[in-house]
């Protein structure tokens, strides 16, 4: 599969994710449920890891169910994910995790 031509599953994940507004977060499991595949949370994580446009398709807004940030394929990984969330105003969530 070519990263610029995602499969149908990845496209459904990306489309659902674009509905998550700036300053909000969701979990891999909630995103899987939103696309009608509640047990496919690991596949959701894999689709996000292959995200060809990590800011346009805001995969940084997805965290683990335990509240930890999970991964991020952008520059500087998880630290950059944290900064993006701060920039977008997800400060309440971040404050709860400090």
DRENPA-3360 file (N, C-alpha, C; in nm, 2 decimals, always signed):
BEGIN
1 = XXXXXXXX = +0.08/-0.12/+0.00/+0.00/+0.00/+0.00/+0.09/+0.12/+0.00 ~ +0.06/+0.22/-0.08/+0.13/+0.34/-0.09/+0.07/+0.44/+0.02 ~ +0.16/+0.51/+0.09/+0.12/+0.60/+0.20/+0.03/+0.71/+0.14 ~ +0.05/+0.75/+0.02/-0.04/+0.86/-0.03/-0.17/+0.81/-0.08 ~ -0.19/+0.68/-0.09/-0.32/+0.62/-0.13/-0.36/+0.52/-0.03 ~ -0.41/+0.57/+0.09/-0.45/+0.48/+0.19/-0.56/+0.39/+0.16 ~ -0.57/+0.28/+0.22/-0.68/+0.18/+0.20/-0.81/+0.24/+0.26 ~ -0.92/+0.17/+0.23/-1.05/+0.21/+0.28/-1.06/+0.23/+0.43;
9 = XXXXXXXX = -1.00/+0.13/+0.50/-1.00/+0.14/+0.65/-0.93/+0.27/+0.69 ~ -0.81/+0.29/+0.64/-0.74/+0.41/+0.68/-0.81/+0.54/+0.65 ~ -0.87/+0.54/+0.53/-0.95/+0.66/+0.49/-1.07/+0.68/+0.59 ~ -1.13/+0.58/+0.63/-1.24/+0.60/+0.73/-1.19/+0.65/+0.86 ~ -1.07/+0.61/+0.90/-1.01/+0.66/+1.02/-0.98/+0.81/+1.01 ~ -0.92/+0.84/+0.89/-0.88/+0.98/+0.87/-1.00/+1.07/+0.86 ~ -1.10/+1.03/+0.80/-1.22/+1.11/+0.79/-1.29/+1.13/+0.92 ~ -1.30/+1.03/+1.00/-1.35/+1.04/+1.14/-1.27/+1.14/+1.22;
17 = XXXXXXXX = -1.14/+1.13/+1.21/-1.04/+1.21/+1.29/-1.06/+1.36/+1.25 ~ -1.09/+1.39/+1.13/-1.10/+1.53/+1.09/-1.22/+1.59/+1.15 ~ -1.31/+1.51/+1.21/-1.42/+1.57/+1.29/-1.39/+1.60/+1.43 ~ -1.27/+1.57/+1.48/-1.23/+1.60/+1.62/-1.18/+1.74/+1.62 ~ -1.24/+1.84/+1.68/-1.20/+1.98/+1.68/-1.07/+2.00/+1.75 ~ -1.00/+2.11/+1.72/-0.88/+2.15/+1.79/-0.91/+2.17/+1.93 ~ -0.82/+2.13/+2.02/-0.84/+2.15/+2.16/-0.91/+2.03/+2.22 ~ -0.96/+1.93/+2.14/-1.02/+1.81/+2.19/-0.93/+1.69/+2.16;
25 = XXXXXXXX = -0.96/+1.59/+2.24/-0.89/+1.46/+2.22/-0.99/+1.35/+2.21 ~ -0.94/+1.24/+2.16/-1.01/+1.11/+2.16/-0.92/+1.00/+2.18 ~ -0.97/+0.88/+2.20/-0.88/+0.76/+2.21/-0.88/+0.68/+2.09 ~ -0.78/+0.59/+2.08/-0.78/+0.50/+1.97/-0.91/+0.41/+1.97 ~ -0.95/+0.37/+2.08/-1.07/+0.29/+2.10/-1.19/+0.36/+2.06 ~ -1.21/+0.49/+2.10/-1.32/+0.57/+2.07/-1.33/+0.59/+1.92 ~ -1.21/+0.62/+1.86/-1.21/+0.64/+1.71/-1.25/+0.51/+1.64 ~ -1.20/+0.40/+1.69/-1.24/+0.27/+1.63/-1.39/+0.25/+1.64;
33 = XXXXXXXX = -1.45/+0.28/+1.75/-1.59/+0.27/+1.77/-1.67/+0.37/+1.68 ~ -1.62/+0.49/+1.66/-1.68/+0.59/+1.57/-1.69/+0.54/+1.43 ~ -1.60/+0.46/+1.39/-1.60/+0.41/+1.25/-1.67/+0.27/+1.24 ~ -1.73/+0.23/+1.35/-1.80/+0.10/+1.35/-1.72/-0.02/+1.36 ~ -1.60/+0.00/+1.41/-1.50/-0.12/+1.43/-1.45/-0.11/+1.57 ~ -1.53/-0.13/+1.68/-1.48/-0.10/+1.81/-1.37/-0.19/+1.86 ~ -1.34/-0.30/+1.80/-1.23/-0.39/+1.84/-1.11/-0.36/+1.76 ~ -1.11/-0.27/+1.67/-1.00/-0.25/+1.58/-0.91/-0.13/+1.62;
41 = XXXXXXXX = -0.90/-0.11/+1.75/-0.82/+0.01/+1.80/-0.67/+0.00/+1.77 ~ -0.62/-0.12/+1.76/-0.48/-0.13/+1.72/-0.46/-0.10/+1.57 ~ -0.56/-0.14/+1.49/-0.55/-0.11/+1.35/-0.57/+0.04/+1.33 ~ -0.65/+0.10/+1.41/-0.66/+0.25/+1.41/-0.52/+0.31/+1.43 ~ -0.45/+0.26/+1.54/-0.32/+0.31/+1.57/-0.22/+0.29/+1.45 ~ -0.23/+0.18/+1.39/-0.14/+0.15/+1.27/-0.17/+0.25/+1.16 ~ -0.30/+0.27/+1.13/-0.34/+0.37/+1.03/-0.29/+0.51/+1.06 ~ -0.29/+0.55/+1.18/-0.24/+0.68/+1.22/-0.09/+0.69/+1.21;
49 = XXXXXXXX = -0.02/+0.58/+1.24/+0.12/+0.57/+1.23/+0.17/+0.59/+1.08 ~ +0.08/+0.55/+0.99/+0.11/+0.57/+0.85/+0.05/+0.70/+0.79 ~ -0.01/+0.78/+0.87/-0.07/+0.91/+0.83/+0.03/+0.99/+0.74 ~ +0.00/+1.01/+0.62/+0.09/+1.09/+0.53/+0.09/+1.24/+0.56 ~ -0.01/+1.29/+0.63/-0.03/+1.43/+0.65/-0.06/+1.46/+0.80 ~ +0.04/+1.44/+0.89/+0.01/+1.44/+1.04/-0.05/+1.57/+1.10 ~ -0.04/+1.68/+1.03/-0.11/+1.80/+1.09/-0.25/+1.81/+1.02 ~ -0.25/+1.79/+0.90/-0.38/+1.81/+0.82/-0.48/+1.70/+0.87;
57 = XXXXXXXX = -0.43/+1.58/+0.89/-0.51/+1.47/+0.95/-0.46/+1.46/+1.09 ~ -0.53/+1.53/+1.19/-0.47/+1.55/+1.32/-0.46/+1.43/+1.41 ~ -0.37/+1.34/+1.38/-0.35/+1.22/+1.46/-0.30/+1.25/+1.60 ~ -0.24/+1.37/+1.62/-0.19/+1.41/+1.75/-0.31/+1.42/+1.85 ~ -0.43/+1.43/+1.81/-0.55/+1.44/+1.90/-0.59/+1.31/+1.95 ~ -0.52/+1.20/+1.92/-0.56/+1.06/+1.96/-0.46/+1.02/+2.07 ~ -0.52/+0.97/+2.18/-0.43/+0.92/+2.29/-0.48/+0.78/+2.33 ~ -0.40/+0.72/+2.41/-0.44/+0.59/+2.46/-0.55/+0.59/+2.56;
65 = XXXXXXXX = -0.62/+0.48/+2.58/-0.73/+0.48/+2.68/-0.69/+0.50/+2.82 ~ -0.56/+0.47/+2.85/-0.51/+0.50/+2.99/-0.47/+0.64/+3.01 ~ -0.49/+0.73/+2.91/-0.46/+0.87/+2.92/-0.32/+0.91/+2.88 ~ -0.24/+0.82/+2.85/-0.10/+0.85/+2.81/-0.11/+0.89/+2.66 ~ -0.01/+0.96/+2.62/-0.01/+1.02/+2.48/+0.00/+0.92/+2.37 ~ +0.06/+0.81/+2.39/+0.08/+0.71/+2.28/+0.20/+0.76/+2.20 ~ +0.20/+0.72/+2.07/+0.31/+0.76/+1.98/+0.27/+0.88/+1.89 ~ +0.37/+0.92/+1.82/+0.34/+1.03/+1.72/+0.46/+1.02/+1.62;
73 = XXXXXXXX = +0.42/+1.02/+1.49/+0.52/+1.00/+1.39/+0.58/+1.13/+1.34 ~ +0.54/+1.24/+1.39/+0.59/+1.37/+1.35/+0.73/+1.39/+1.41 ~ +0.79/+1.51/+1.38/+0.92/+1.54/+1.43/+0.92/+1.54/+1.58 ~ +1.02/+1.49/+1.64/+1.04/+1.48/+1.79/+0.93/+1.41/+1.86 ~ +0.86/+1.32/+1.79/+0.77/+1.23/+1.85/+0.67/+1.29/+1.95 ~ +0.66/+1.22/+2.06/+0.56/+1.25/+2.16/+0.57/+1.39/+2.22 ~ +0.69/+1.45/+2.23/+0.71/+1.58/+2.28/+0.64/+1.68/+2.18 ~ +0.65/+1.66/+2.06/+0.59/+1.75/+1.96/+0.44/+1.73/+1.97;
81 = XXXXXXXX = +0.39/+1.61/+1.99/+0.25/+1.58/+2.01/+0.20/+1.66/+2.13 ~ +0.27/+1.66/+2.24/+0.23/+1.74/+2.35/+0.22/+1.89/+2.32 ~ +0.32/+1.94/+2.25/+0.32/+2.08/+2.22/+0.21/+2.12/+2.12 ~ +0.17/+2.03/+2.03/+0.06/+2.06/+1.94/-0.07/+2.06/+2.02 ~ -0.09/+1.97/+2.12/-0.21/+1.97/+2.20/-0.21/+2.10/+2.28 ~ -0.10/+2.14/+2.34/-0.10/+2.27/+2.41/-0.13/+2.39/+2.32 ~ -0.08/+2.39/+2.21/-0.11/+2.50/+2.11/-0.25/+2.51/+2.08 ~ -0.32/+2.39/+2.06/-0.46/+2.38/+2.03/-0.55/+2.41/+2.15;
89 = XXXXXXXX = -0.50/+2.42/+2.26/-0.58/+2.45/+2.38/-0.63/+2.33/+2.46 ~ -0.57/+2.21/+2.44/-0.61/+2.09/+2.52/-0.54/+2.10/+2.66 ~ -0.54/+2.22/+2.71/-0.47/+2.24/+2.84/-0.53/+2.17/+2.96 ~ -0.67/+2.16/+2.96/-0.73/+2.10/+3.07/-0.69/+1.95/+3.08 ~ -0.69/+1.89/+2.96/-0.65/+1.75/+2.96/-0.51/+1.73/+3.00 ~ -0.42/+1.82/+2.95/-0.28/+1.81/+2.98/-0.25/+1.84/+3.13 ~ -0.33/+1.93/+3.19/-0.31/+1.97/+3.33/-0.35/+1.85/+3.42 ~ -0.45/+1.77/+3.37/-0.49/+1.65/+3.45/-0.39/+1.55/+3.45;
97 = XX = -0.30/+1.55/+3.35/-0.20/+1.45/+3.33/-0.06/+1.49/+3.39 ~ -0.05/+1.61/+3.44/+0.08/+1.65/+3.50/+0.10/+1.61/+3.64;
% end
